[in-house]
């Protein structure tokens, strides 16, 4: 995703209120070995896992361990994929619409286009997690 060159004066007000970090994702070479490290060494618990993705419970937040793929720019120990934020309320359509109305380009994820991804002004990838 490409960061926009908008300064803060060029952004509209979205009306979103974040309530915390839902999860942080780390790209890893071996999800099983990483899962063992985070559970055995750091005391995290497996929340759920699927298709090379392991989500570990860390207090009220999650740490996602995603299987790194060749050619994705993986640098061991230096890669945080994105920051996912919880919000107070809103549907997918409402949240996406608020961000777009604020001048932010929003995208999905391959295979799950209903994810809400966007970049901060420096190009850091952020995600809004749609409340259940």
BELFENSUL-V737695 format. One record per backbone hydrogen bond with DSSP energy under -1.0 kcal/mol. NH is the residue of the N-H (numbers start at 1). CO is the residue of the C=O. If there is no record, write none. Layout:
((NH,CO) (NH,CO))
//
This chain:
((10,7) (12,102) (19,86) (22,84) (24,62) (25,82) (26,64) (28,66) (34,30) (35,31) (36,32) (37,33) (38,34) (39,35) (40,36) (41,37) (42,37) (44,38) (45,57) (47,55) (48,55) (50,53) (53,50) (54,65) (55,48) (56,63) (57,45) (58,61) (61,58) (62,22) (63,56) (64,24) (65,54) (66,26) (67,52) (68,28) (72,69) (78,75) (81,25) (83,125) (84,23) (85,127) (86,20) (88,17) (95,91) (96,92) (97,93) (98,94) (99,95) (100,96) (101,97) (102,98) (103,100) (104,99) (107,117) (109,112) (112,109) (115,112) (117,107) (118,126) (120,124) (123,120) (126,118) (127,83) (128,116) (129,85))
//
